[in-house]
Amino acid sequence: MLYEFKSKAGGTVVMTQPVAESLLAIIGKPPGRAGVFEAEHLPAAIAALNGAIAQEKARSQPGSRDDEDDPSVDPEKRIGLAQRAWPLIDLFKQAAAASQRVTWGV
């Protein structure tokens, strides 16, 4: 299943269900077939995502990884939260600047 996030201030961001639902959980929104972020809630959503990204980066410092010795995890091919969240953060920033809401649907 795919989630589509849309705003009149920007384009459409499409994400797979696991990625979208993990980002919604970080923001504190329950997953669902449809939802909305009102413009006044976007700064808090952006801050929540950026905070989670900062936490992930802190955990990924050399010597702090639980999986750093795991040969099945290729650090060069690992896709981090920052890469997954960036399109949504960008859409949120555009929408917040234009005082527009962001909606999502499945």
C-alpha positions as CSV (number, residue, x, y, z in Angstrom):
1,M,0.0,0.0,0.0
2,L,1.2,3.5,-0.8
3,Y,0.6,6.8,1.1
4,E,0.3,10.1,-0.8
5,F,1.0,13.3,1.0
6,K,-0.3,16.4,-0.8
7,S,-0.4,20.2,-0.3
8,K,-1.5,23.1,-2.5
9,A,1.9,24.6,-1.6
10,G,4.0,21.8,-3.0
11,G,3.8,18.6,-5.0
12,T,2.9,15.1,-3.9
13,V,5.1,12.8,-1.8
14,V,4.5,9.1,-2.2
15,M,5.8,6.6,0.3
16,T,5.4,2.9,1.0
17,Q,3.2,2.0,4.0
18,P,6.0,1.0,6.4
19,V,8.0,4.2,5.8
20,A,4.9,6.5,6.0
21,E,3.6,4.9,9.1
22,S,6.9,5.1,10.9
23,L,7.1,8.8,10.1
24,L,3.5,9.3,11.2
25,A,4.4,7.5,14.5
26,I,7.3,9.9,15.0
27,I,5.0,12.9,14.5
28,G,2.4,11.4,16.8
29,K,-0.3,10.8,14.2
30,P,-2.1,7.4,14.0
31,P,-1.9,5.8,10.6
32,G,-5.1,5.7,8.6
33,R,-6.6,5.7,5.2
34,A,-6.7,9.5,5.3
35,G,-5.6,12.4,7.5
36,V,-4.5,16.0,7.6
37,F,-1.8,18.2,9.1
38,E,-3.2,21.7,9.6
39,A,-0.7,24.5,8.8
40,E,-0.3,25.5,12.5
41,H,0.8,21.9,13.4
42,L,3.5,21.6,10.7
43,P,6.3,23.3,12.7
44,A,5.9,20.7,15.5
45,A,5.8,17.9,12.9
46,I,9.0,19.2,11.3
47,A,10.7,19.5,14.7
48,A,9.6,15.9,15.7
49,L,11.1,14.5,12.5
50,N,14.3,16.5,12.8
51,G,14.6,15.4,16.4
52,A,14.3,11.7,15.4
53,I,16.9,12.3,12.7
54,A,19.3,13.8,15.2
55,Q,18.8,10.9,17.6
56,E,19.5,8.4,14.8
57,K,22.7,10.3,13.8
58,A,23.8,10.2,17.5
59,R,23.3,6.5,17.6
60,S,25.2,6.0,14.4
61,Q,28.4,7.5,15.6
62,P,31.4,5.1,15.4
63,G,31.4,2.7,18.3
64,S,27.8,3.2,19.2
65,R,26.1,0.9,16.6
66,D,24.6,-2.3,17.8
67,D,24.9,-3.7,14.3
68,E,28.4,-2.3,13.3
69,D,29.9,-5.8,13.5
70,D,27.1,-7.5,11.6
71,P,28.4,-8.5,8.2
72,S,24.8,-8.7,6.8
73,V,24.4,-4.9,7.3
74,D,26.3,-2.9,4.6
75,P,26.8,0.6,6.0
76,E,27.2,2.0,2.4
77,K,23.7,0.7,1.5
78,R,21.9,1.6,4.7
79,I,19.1,4.1,4.1
80,G,18.7,6.4,7.1
81,L,15.8,8.2,8.5
82,A,17.0,11.5,7.1
83,Q,16.9,10.2,3.6
84,R,13.4,8.8,4.1
85,A,12.0,11.8,5.9
86,W,13.5,14.5,3.7
87,P,10.8,14.7,1.0
88,L,8.0,14.9,3.7
89,I,10.0,17.6,5.7
90,D,10.4,19.6,2.5
91,L,6.7,19.4,1.7
92,F,5.9,20.4,5.3
93,K,8.2,23.4,5.1
94,Q,6.6,24.5,1.8
95,A,3.1,24.2,3.2
96,A,4.0,25.9,6.5
97,A,5.5,28.9,4.6
98,A,2.3,29.2,2.5
99,S,0.0,28.5,5.5
100,Q,-1.4,25.5,3.7
101,R,-2.4,22.1,5.1
102,V,-1.0,18.8,4.1
103,T,-3.3,15.9,3.6
104,W,-2.6,12.2,3.1
105,G,-4.5,9.3,1.7
106,V,-3.9,5.7,0.9
